[in-house]
Amino acid sequence: MKARSTAAVVGCLLAVCGAAAHAQTLPSEPIALADGRVTVSGDVAASFGSNDPGFFDYTDYEHSALRLMRIDVSAAVKAGPHFTVLAEGRTENFGRLEPYALFLRIKPWMARDFDIQVGRVPPTFGAFARRTYANDNPLIGYPLAYQYLTSLRPDALPASADELLRKRGLGWLVGYTIGNPVKAPGVPLVSAFRWDTGVQAHAGLGIASVTASVTTGTLSNPLVTDDNDGRQVAGRLELRPVAGLVLGTSAARGPFVAQSAVRAVDEMQPGNRFTQTAWGADAEYSRGYYLLRVETIVSAWTLPVAPTPPQLLPITGPLTAVSLSVEGRYKLRPGLYTAARYDRLTFSDVTGAVAGTLPWDAPVARVEIGGGYAIQRNLLLKLSVQRNTRDGGILQRTATLGAAQLVFWF
């Protein structure tokens, strides 16, 4: 299956390269229909890179971000001045078409910067969540907080601190003794590949804008249908005090553990006590030829206290993860740029009877360097090399990975 997916990515990469030779024939603007009331747009990103034996770049759809063919098609339908329906379908490596977005945008007052969105809405939390499309990302990889799979799962729980510590670095496919017995991927701090479902409101006034939402699931596990009878509340404040400077802070809290896993521990424990709580801060500054971005996220998951086997220790207190991402881009000439990103993801300590005191997952660091060249305004070729390092776990702990990506959008 992986070989066929890789071959498909390579084939499409070559096909897009062929199209680039006749770039002037590619559409460059969204398609407008019905006198402009309906617009259709899309993007295609074809990536091919090194094999990833350490699963550093795997996503929550079980694909490597460096070996990925992603196709998005979006549509916006205006139903009068106050209502717009927006939808987007996505497929990865020619798998099933997924409804990435589907929501109604309501603008009660045309003269005010205020709207309400209902359905599968854009993310409220974080800065990078707003630029996950390939043409917005100067590199090919993703920040660790939005992509790297930790060893936590909402539907399966470790019975002791030692069981959790044995799974360090196995987030690409992890299993536990409590809850769902089938091995499955863990969760990132914030999912960059699934949007939230619920209600979102946005308001802007002068240099400030505020966004708030009530949705199902949590940042690391967005859902369409909730599995624990809870709701996540999230908010973001963004300031633009001077030209080129953006300052943001975000917060979110919601029930994380599925009710089925809670019942496997103790039917009397209410599931909405076992939450993911996250806080983030970010800054962006652009001037002339350069752009600098910094983002940090702190996430804490509270799990049920499971009946612990004799002579082993339980997991007490929240499990915390802290991420830091520093990114820069410099334009060398029109259509040509170079970029770099440094990422670090660390975890709080837990104490096991056998393993001793260790971070609950293996800390990870990544340095990625690359650049891009615009073949035409909406056709971009990117190249990058990244160095990944993991401090612990049984998988390969270091990997130097290269990749190429072609991105086309209209």
C-alpha positions, 0 to 999 in steps of 0.5 A: 500500500505504501509503495503504491501511494509513493508511486502515485505521488511520484507520478503526479509530481512528474505530471505537474512538472510537465504542466510547468513547462506549459505554465501559461496554460494553467488557470491562475484565478478562482472560477466564478459562476452565476454572476460571481455568486459562486466561486470555485478554487483549489490547490494541489501539492505533490511532495516526494522525499526521503523514507522516514524510518523514525516516523518523524513526519507522519500525520494523523492520517497516517501519511508522511508529510514528505510523501504526500499528494494532497488535492483541495477543492473549495467553493463559496456560495453567496446567498445574499449580502449576509450569508455565504456557504463555504465548503472544501473537499480534500483527498490525500494520496488518492484516498477517500475524499474528506469534507475538510470544511463546510460552514455557513458564514453569517454577517449580521452588519455589513458595516462592521467587522463581525461574523458568525460561522456555523458548521465545520469551521476554521481553527480558532487556536494558534497562528500556524493553523491559519496557514497550513495550505502548502502555498502558505507554508514556506517549507515542506514540513510542519511545526512539531506542535501541529504534526508530530504524533505523541503517544497519547490517545483519547480512546485508549489509556495506560494502566500505569506510569511504566506502561506509558513510559514504554510507549515513548516515541511510538505515537505513529502506532500505539496501543494500551491495555485500557479502552480500545485494544486496537493499535492506532496513531496518537495525537499531536498537540494541535491537529493541522489536518482537521478543522473544528465542528461547532460555532465560531464568532469573530470581531475586529475593532481597530488594531485588535481582533477576537475569535471565540468558538464552541466545538466538539473534540479538542485541539489534538482530536477535532471531531464531528460527532462528540464521544464524551458529551463535552464541548471545547471552548477556545479563544484567540486575541490578535493585535496589529499595533504597527505595520508588519507586526502581529501579536497573538495569544490563544487558549482552549479547554475541552474534554479529551478522553472518550467516554468508552475509555472512561467507562473501562476505568470506572463508570462513576467517573464523569468524562468531562473532567479529563480535559486537554487545556492549552495556551499559545502565544505567537508573534510575526514581523515582516519588513522588506525582504524578510519575515520572522515568526515565533510560536509557543504552545503549552498543552496539558492532558488530564487522564483518569486514574486507572486501577494500577497493577501491584508494585507499579505506580499510577499516572498522577497529575496532568501530562504536559507538553511544551513546543517552540517554533522559530521560523524565518524567510528571506526573499533573495529576488522576485520569485525566489526565497530561502527559509528555515525553521527550528522546532523543539517539543518537550514533555513533563516528567512522570515516575514509574516503579521500573523506569524511574523518572523520565519525560512521558514522551521522548523529546524531539527537535527539528531543524529544516532549511529550504527555499522556493522558486515561483515558476509562475505566480501560482506554481511554486517549487520547494526544496528542503532538508530537515534534521530530526532528533528524538531523545529516547524511544525504541525507533530510530532516534535521528534522521536527515530527510530531504524533500521536493514539493510542487504547489499549484493553486487557483 
